[in-house]
Amino acid sequence: MASSEHNLPPGEALGQSENFLAFQEALSRAAKVDRPVLLVGERGTGKELAAARLHYLSPRWGEPLVALNCAALTPTLIESELFGHEAGAFTGAGSRRMGRFETAHQGTLFLDEIGNIPLTVQEKILRTVEYGGFERVGGSRPVEVDVRIVGATNADLPAMAREGRFKQDLLDRLSFEVLTLPPLREREGDALFLAEHFAARMASEMGWEGPPGFSPRAREQLAGYPWPGNVRQLKNVVERAVYRSGGQDIASFDFDPFASSFTPLPPEDASGTQDQTSPAAPQAPGIPFKEAVEAYERRLLKQALIAARFNQRQAADLLGLTYHQLRGLLRKHGPLDSL
């Protein structure tokens, strides 16, 4: 079904930075020890690829790798998806169905977004991990399984456990090894390395003889952007730039595909006024034009600097300005702490 995948391929995990290579080395060591592993990382860092690498480097490599995205299912469906059900267990259960634990027998079960699993189901997972067996939903006969669990999350599971939203006992059992994937902004040089790889692949898909080159400004953008969406975002940005380039060298990258001079104004609320949190919100009547424009400029500068973590070159890119144009505006409006 759309919420999960079975038998994931090894896929690609590319990089050459020190942090990336250190993570891959730790992943390879953990793969050989037949114990649970938790993968922690921001969105787009490649947790699914890391899980596949763990499986294919492990002694279980010849057995199934089964995945379940726990965030894509309702709480009532997760138990059935994991443990299966007997015929008549609930409305619509016309026949017996194997769950992911049974499908992954002797292999690896990858539980993505593991923090979304309800507490009642967490208890059943804990018993399965401890005793190697469970009962299907609506059943009474024990089903024995031998499964290695790999969990992944971008949530703070220890904090959730302290708050009673994740079982501490289960966290203890699953965290034999906890591996944190480095975000792209902490992988020096990998943004350009990956961008060249994605550009070459996209150019091949377009039927071109070779990929377009990157201008010095484009390379600077790749190195300076914070990449909140990590490798997934980088891939989209580069592929979009390649197809728009028509085979010509890429002068600069467009990080926001929604940016347009025709973007609609914010909707009016019930009082008939527009959302004042938007940069495009009009000023209140009675403010002199020059003061309103200057206030708007300051507001945009502040938003861009915060988004770029006060890296002025990144802020200039976000605003579509040159670095010198941004510096001129900052001089015009005074020191940063006054914005």
C-alpha positions as CSV (number, residue, x, y, z in Angstrom):
1,M,0.0,0.0,0.0
2,A,1.1,3.6,-0.4
3,S,2.1,4.0,3.2
4,S,5.0,1.5,3.1
5,E,7.5,-0.2,0.9
6,H,8.9,-3.7,0.8
7,N,12.3,-5.1,-0.1
8,L,13.9,-1.6,-0.4
9,P,16.9,-1.5,-2.7
10,P,20.3,-0.5,-1.4
11,G,20.0,2.9,-3.1
12,E,22.7,5.6,-3.1
13,A,24.4,7.3,-0.2
14,L,27.0,9.7,-1.6
15,G,29.4,12.0,0.0
16,Q,33.1,12.6,0.7
17,S,33.0,14.9,3.7
18,E,34.6,13.9,7.0
19,N,31.3,13.8,8.9
20,F,29.6,11.8,6.1
21,L,32.4,9.2,6.0
22,A,32.5,8.9,9.8
23,F,28.8,8.2,9.8
24,Q,29.1,5.5,7.1
25,E,31.9,3.9,9.1
26,A,29.7,3.8,12.2
27,L,26.8,2.4,10.2
28,S,29.0,-0.4,8.8
29,R,30.2,-1.4,12.3
30,A,26.6,-1.5,13.6
31,A,25.4,-3.5,10.7
32,K,27.4,-6.5,11.7
33,V,26.0,-6.7,15.2
34,D,22.6,-8.3,15.3
35,R,20.9,-5.8,17.6
36,P,18.3,-3.0,17.1
37,V,19.5,0.4,15.8
38,L,17.9,3.8,16.0
39,L,18.6,6.3,13.2
40,V,18.1,9.9,14.2
41,G,18.2,12.8,11.7
42,E,16.5,15.7,10.1
43,R,14.1,15.3,7.2
44,G,15.8,14.5,3.9
45,T,19.1,13.3,5.4
46,G,18.7,9.7,4.1
47,K,17.4,7.6,7.0
48,E,15.8,5.1,4.7
49,L,19.0,4.7,2.7
50,A,20.9,4.2,6.0
51,A,18.4,1.5,7.0
52,A,18.9,-0.3,3.7
53,R,22.7,-0.1,4.1
54,L,22.4,-1.6,7.7
55,H,20.4,-4.5,6.3
56,Y,22.5,-5.3,3.2
57,L,25.8,-5.2,5.3
58,S,24.3,-7.4,8.0
59,P,24.2,-11.2,8.2
60,R,20.5,-11.0,7.3
61,W,21.3,-9.4,3.9
62,G,19.7,-12.4,2.0
63,E,16.4,-12.2,3.9
64,P,13.6,-9.6,3.5
65,L,14.0,-5.9,4.3
66,V,10.5,-4.7,5.1
67,A,9.6,-1.0,5.8
68,L,6.6,0.7,7.4
69,N,6.1,4.5,7.5
70,C,4.4,4.8,10.9
71,A,3.4,8.5,10.2
72,A,1.4,7.5,7.1
73,L,-1.1,5.3,9.0
74,T,-3.9,6.0,11.5
75,P,-3.3,4.6,15.0
76,T,-6.0,2.0,14.5
77,L,-4.3,0.7,11.4
78,I,-0.7,0.5,12.7
79,E,-1.3,-2.6,14.9
80,S,-2.9,-4.5,12.0
81,E,-0.1,-3.5,9.6
82,L,2.6,-4.6,12.1
83,F,1.1,-7.8,13.4
84,G,-1.6,-8.8,10.9
85,H,-5.1,-10.0,11.7
86,E,-7.3,-13.0,11.6
87,A,-10.4,-13.3,9.5
88,G,-13.3,-11.4,11.2
89,A,-11.1,-9.5,13.6
90,F,-12.8,-6.3,12.5
91,T,-15.2,-5.0,9.9
92,G,-13.7,-5.6,6.5
93,A,-11.2,-8.3,7.7
94,G,-12.5,-11.1,5.4
95,S,-9.4,-13.3,5.6
96,R,-6.2,-13.8,7.6
97,R,-3.5,-11.3,6.7
98,M,0.2,-11.4,7.6
99,G,1.7,-8.3,9.2
100,R,5.1,-6.7,8.7
101,F,6.7,-8.7,11.5
102,E,5.8,-12.0,9.8
103,T,6.9,-10.7,6.4
104,A,10.2,-9.7,7.8
105,H,10.9,-13.0,9.5
106,Q,14.7,-13.6,9.7
107,G,15.2,-10.3,8.0
108,T,15.0,-6.6,9.0
109,L,12.0,-4.5,9.9
110,F,12.5,-0.8,9.3
111,L,10.0,1.4,11.3
112,D,10.2,4.9,9.9
113,E,8.8,7.8,12.1
114,I,8.8,5.4,15.0
115,G,7.7,8.2,17.4
116,N,4.2,8.1,15.8
117,I,3.4,4.6,17.1
118,P,0.7,4.7,19.8
119,L,1.6,3.6,23.3
120,T,-0.7,0.5,23.2
121,V,1.1,-0.7,20.1
122,Q,4.5,0.1,21.6
123,E,3.7,-2.3,24.4
124,K,3.0,-5.1,21.9
125,I,6.3,-4.3,20.0
126,L,8.2,-4.5,23.3
127,R,6.8,-7.9,24.1
128,T,7.6,-9.1,20.6
129,V,11.2,-7.9,20.9
130,E,11.5,-9.5,24.4
131,Y,9.8,-12.8,23.7
132,G,10.1,-13.2,19.9
133,G,6.4,-13.7,19.4
134,F,3.0,-12.1,19.2
135,E,-0.6,-12.7,18.4
136,R,-2.4,-11.4,15.4
137,V,-5.2,-8.9,15.9
138,G,-8.3,-11.0,16.7
139,G,-6.2,-14.1,17.2
140,S,-5.0,-16.2,20.2
141,R,-2.3,-18.4,18.6
142,P,1.2,-17.2,19.2
143,V,3.3,-16.4,16.1
144,E,7.0,-16.7,16.5
145,V,9.3,-14.3,14.6
146,D,13.0,-13.5,14.4
147,V,13.4,-9.9,13.3
148,R,16.0,-7.2,13.6
149,I,14.3,-3.8,14.2
150,V,15.8,-0.6,12.8
151,G,13.8,2.5,13.8
152,A,14.1,6.1,12.4
153,T,12.9,9.4,13.7
154,N,13.5,13.1,13.7
155,A,11.7,13.4,17.1
156,D,13.3,13.7,20.5
157,L,12.5,10.2,21.8
158,P,14.1,10.6,25.2
159,A,12.0,13.8,25.8
160,M,8.9,11.9,24.6
161,A,9.7,9.1,27.1
162,R,10.0,11.6,29.9
163,E,6.7,13.1,28.9
164,G,5.0,9.6,28.9
165,R,4.5,9.6,25.1
166,F,7.0,6.9,24.3
167,K,7.6,3.8,26.5
168,Q,11.0,4.1,28.2
169,D,11.3,0.3,28.3
170,L,10.9,0.1,24.5
171,L,13.3,3.0,24.0
172,D,15.9,1.1,26.1
173,R,15.5,-2.0,24.0
174,L,15.6,-0.3,20.6
175,S,18.6,2.0,21.4
176,F,21.4,-0.6,21.5
177,E,23.0,1.8,19.0
178,V,21.8,5.3,18.1
179,L,23.3,6.8,15.0
180,T,22.7,10.4,14.1
181,L,22.8,11.4,10.5
182,P,24.7,14.6,9.8
183,P,22.7,17.3,8.1
184,L,23.9,18.6,4.8
185,R,25.0,21.9,6.2
186,E,27.5,20.0,8.4
187,R,28.9,18.0,5.5
188,E,31.5,20.4,4.1
189,G,31.9,20.2,0.4
190,D,29.2,17.6,-0.1
191,A,26.5,20.0,-1.4
192,L,28.6,20.7,-4.5
193,F,29.7,17.0,-4.8
194,L,26.0,15.9,-4.7
195,A,24.8,18.7,-7.0
196,E,27.2,17.6,-9.7
197,H,26.0,14.0,-9.4
198,F,22.4,15.0,-9.6
199,A,23.0,17.4,-12.5
200,A,24.8,14.7,-14.5
201,R,22.0,12.2,-13.8
202,M,19.3,14.7,-14.7
203,A,21.1,15.7,-18.0
204,S,21.3,12.1,-18.9
205,E,17.6,11.7,-18.3
206,M,17.0,14.7,-20.5
207,G,19.0,13.0,-23.3
208,W,21.8,15.6,-23.2
209,E,25.4,14.8,-24.0
210,G,26.7,16.3,-20.7
211,P,25.5,18.3,-17.7
212,P,25.5,22.1,-17.6
213,G,28.3,23.7,-15.6
214,F,27.8,25.9,-12.4
215,S,28.8,29.5,-12.4
216,P,30.9,30.8,-9.5
217,R,27.8,32.4,-8.0
218,A,25.9,29.1,-8.3
219,R,28.7,27.3,-6.5
220,E,28.8,29.9,-3.8
221,Q,25.0,29.5,-3.3
222,L,25.4,25.7,-3.0
223,A,28.1,26.1,-0.3
224,G,26.4,28.8,1.6
225,Y,22.7,27.7,1.7
226,P,21.6,26.0,5.0
227,W,19.6,23.3,3.2
228,P,16.7,22.8,5.7
229,G,15.4,20.0,3.6
230,N,18.9,18.4,3.2
231,V,19.7,16.0,0.4
232,R,16.1,15.7,-0.8
233,Q,15.8,19.5,-1.1
234,L,19.2,19.7,-2.9
235,K,18.2,17.1,-5.4
236,N,15.0,19.0,-6.3
237,V,16.8,22.3,-6.5
238,V,19.5,21.0,-8.8
239,E,17.2,18.9,-11.1
240,R,14.9,21.9,-11.5
241,A,17.8,24.2,-12.4
242,V,19.1,21.7,-14.9
243,Y,15.9,21.2,-16.8
244,R,15.2,25.0,-16.8
245,S,18.7,25.7,-18.1
246,G,18.1,24.1,-21.5
247,G,21.6,22.8,-21.5
248,Q,23.3,26.1,-20.7
249,D,25.5,26.7,-17.7
250,I,23.5,27.4,-14.5
251,A,24.1,31.0,-13.4
252,S,22.2,30.7,-10.1
253,F,19.8,28.5,-8.2
254,D,16.2,29.1,-7.3
255,F,15.6,27.7,-3.8
256,D,11.9,28.6,-3.7
257,P,9.7,27.1,-6.5
258,F,6.7,29.0,-5.2
259,A,8.3,32.4,-5.6
260,S,6.5,34.5,-8.2
261,S,5.6,38.1,-8.9
262,F,2.0,36.9,-9.3
263,T,1.8,35.3,-5.9
264,P,-1.8,36.0,-4.5
265,L,-2.2,38.4,-1.6
266,P,-3.0,36.8,1.8
267,P,-6.7,36.0,2.3
268,E,-8.7,38.4,4.4
269,D,-9.8,37.3,7.8
270,A,-13.4,37.7,9.2
271,S,-12.8,41.3,10.1
272,G,-11.9,42.1,6.5
273,T,-8.2,42.7,7.1
274,Q,-5.3,40.8,5.7
275,D,-2.8,38.7,7.6
276,Q,-0.3,41.1,8.9
277,T,2.4,38.4,9.5
278,S,3.0,38.2,5.7
279,P,5.7,40.4,4.2
280,A,3.2,41.4,1.5
281,A,0.7,42.7,4.0
282,P,-0.1,46.4,3.3
283,Q,0.7,49.1,5.8
284,A,-2.1,50.7,7.7
285,P,-3.5,53.9,6.2
286,G,-2.0,57.2,7.4
287,I,1.7,56.1,7.3
288,P,3.8,58.3,5.0
289,F,4.9,56.4,1.9
290,K,8.6,56.7,2.5
291,E,8.4,55.5,6.1
292,A,6.2,52.6,5.0
293,V,8.7,51.5,2.3
294,E,11.6,51.8,4.7
295,A,9.7,49.7,7.4
296,Y,8.9,47.1,4.7
297,E,12.6,46.9,3.7
298,R,13.7,46.5,7.3
299,R,11.2,43.8,7.8
300,L,12.3,41.8,4.7
301,L,16.0,42.2,5.7
302,K,15.3,40.9,9.2
303,Q,13.3,37.9,7.9
304,A,16.0,37.0,5.4
305,L,18.9,37.4,7.9
306,I,17.1,35.2,10.5
307,A,16.3,32.5,7.8
308,A,20.0,32.6,6.7
309,R,21.2,32.5,10.3
310,F,22.7,36.0,9.8
311,N,24.9,34.8,6.9
312,Q,24.7,37.9,4.7
313,R,25.6,36.2,1.5
314,Q,22.8,33.6,2.0
315,A,20.4,36.4,3.0
316,A,21.2,38.2,-0.2
317,D,20.5,35.1,-2.3
318,L,17.1,34.7,-0.5
319,L,16.2,38.2,-1.4
320,G,17.4,38.0,-4.9
321,L,20.0,40.7,-4.3
322,T,23.8,40.8,-4.8
323,Y,25.9,40.8,-1.7
324,H,26.9,44.4,-2.3
325,Q,23.2,45.5,-2.7
326,L,22.4,43.8,0.6
327,R,25.4,45.5,2.3
328,G,24.1,48.8,1.0
329,L,20.7,48.3,2.5
330,L,22.2,47.3,5.8
331,R,24.3,50.5,5.9
332,K,21.1,52.5,5.0
333,H,19.1,51.0,7.8
334,G,21.8,51.0,10.5
335,P,23.3,48.2,12.7
336,L,21.9,44.7,12.7
337,D,20.6,44.9,16.2
338,S,18.3,47.8,15.2
339,L,16.4,45.8,12.6
